[in-house]
């Protein structure tokens, strides 16, 4: 991921073929961390209160990870959803043709 940022910093117009896979791995990472947080929260309720266990920290972690997860899913959908269609370039750039205003000149 940091190599990707390094390459883009050197050349902002660089076409990186593995950018999609980096995003997919980040989404998988956030799902895994989410599972770990919920497992820790569940284990604390099953075993009782543990010394050194921070319930508020895990709830905050769940909130943060889920916000990142939603943002990365939105990024993934916005970036790759429209590229599979054969619609005009405006759709690939995030502008849907139904929302595009066209001024006709008589």
MARVOKOL-181811 format. One record per residue (C-alpha): residue in one letter; x, y, z. Coordinates in pm, whole numbers, plus 50000, padded with zeros to 5 digits. Last residue first. Layout:
<sites>
AXYZ/...
</sites>
This chain:
<sites>
X468365262546876/X471035255347138/X470285226547371/X471695227147721/X472355192347855/X472315186048226/X473935153948351/X471995136048623/X470655108048400/X474075104648232/X475725094348558/X478805114048654/X481375092848838/X484235095448592/X483385061848439/X479855074848384/X481175105648204/X483285083147978/X480175070247804/X478495037147892/X479995003147815/X479724990948172/X482474973848373/X484165006948461/X481065018748647/X481474996848955/X485254999848985/X486015033849139/X482705042849300/X482165007549434/X485705004649568/X485615039149726/X482245031449884/X483604998550019/X486665017350147/X484505043250323/X482255016650476/X485234996950606/X486885028350743/X483685036850936/X483435000751050/X487035001351175/X486465033751368/X483215022451532/X484564987951615/X487715003551763/X485585026951975/X483644997052102/X486924979252169/X488375009052354/X485225012952561/X485474976552665/X489084980152780/X490384947852928/X493314952553165/X491804931453437/X488984910653290/X485254916553347/X483254885153296/X484284854453106/X481324854452862/X480944892352843/X484674898252794/X484814870452533/X482054887252333/X483854920852330/X487104904052231/X485344884651955/X483674916651832/X487084933651810/X488694904151632/X485834901551381/X486134938851303/X489894934751258/X489234907351001/X486614928350816/X489004958050811/X491804936450669/X489524921950401/X488584957450294/X492274966850286/X493044936050076/X490324945549827/X491704981049801/X495214967749737/X493764944049477/X492124972649287/X495394992349281/X497174962449122/X497214976048766/X498825009048867/X498355035348595/X500615064548679/X499055099048635/X500175111348979/X503825102348906/X506225104349200/X503455106849458/X501535079049282/X504595056349304/X505105063649676/X501385059249751/X501475025149580/X504645015949771/X502745024850089/X500005000050000/
</sites>
